[in-house]
Amino acid sequence: EKGGHDYFMLKEIQEQPTAVADTLLGHFTGGKIVLDEQRLSDQELRDVDKVFVVACGSAYHSGLLAKYAIEHWTRLPVEVELASEFRYRDPVLDRSTLVVAISQSGETADTLEAVRHAKEQKARVLAVCNTNGAQIPREADAVLYTRAGPEIGVASTKAFLAQVTANFLVGLALAQARGTKYPDEVAREYADLEAMPALVERVLESVEPVRALARELASSPTVLFLGRHVGYPVALEGALKLKELAYMHAEGFAAGELKHGPIALIEDGLPVIVVMPSPKGRAVLHSKLLSNIREIQARGARTVVIAEEGDEAVRPFADHLIEIPAAPTLFQPLLSTVPLQVFAAEVAQTRGYDVDKPRNLAKSVTVE
Ligand code: F6R
């Protein structure tokens, strides 16, 4: 049942191309993005003037990624907040606010209470969920199911990639309803998304060097992760995976924050994993990251760089280079997250831990 793997999680990492493809399947029909359940009228969707994304843990990181896409495609302001914070605040919501609640289990206590908190103030709720008929989708006005299939490993992998994918569909559905994207533009974005599973597959085919590197770094006291733009939530997710699976201290930082504190942590031999943006995307993003890597390398960091194939400029600064295929900027996280999952799983196994059942953690957090 583990498909020849020692752990479910390792099988689930391999299943990610299918999780992404299945999540997309059937959601673009008749030239339109369609959700699974929609108890909101087209007019209500058009009237949305603000989006809040609420979630916990990895689902929250998928929400951070959603902000880049939704704001870019719809020009709607998007706030992303931990459900546990949102539910005890007094957020400004009304009937034209859309609250997107993301949850693999659909039963996470804080996310469910955030949904209820939102509904009390008449906000509309859209659930992104991996579990049919769970409580969160039941209480939502609209639902988009991630179709990752059951996830047994406690740490989220395929469900995370499916959430990232589903969030893109939510963004496209809003852009379509608001008319901020022409139908042919929506079709093009969807086609680009459909090309992603094959690219995820290619990343999976080339992760052996990542495993070797993980074994080499398995006794490191800490690992830092740096990213900018969509690479920033990827850095947070990479650090979370390492903490929960390998019980290793790890922190993700926005690369632009280096000089505001984290650079003081850099010392000889400290592993820093950097997520590079595409050199074909916004030039400024790429060049800023290059100078960040140069700075940390000059201070002795051991740089592990995830970069697009053919990114020659980054080579001199990468002590270890992990190449991923080219992809549209917004969709790159579907690729760059994968080596980080593999890395964390391999460090954990090298340290002798059960990656399916990390200590102190439960798959579904139904109590606060
Ligand atoms: C991390 C992880 C957790 C969950 C979080 C939310 O690998 O699995 O951080 O992402 O507990 O769970 P759901 O998505 O079920 O609400």
Residues whose N, C-alpha, C, O or C-beta is under 5 A from the ligand:
A	BS01	F6R	C56 G57 S58 A59 I102 S103 Q104 S105 G106 T108 V154 A155 S156 K363 V365
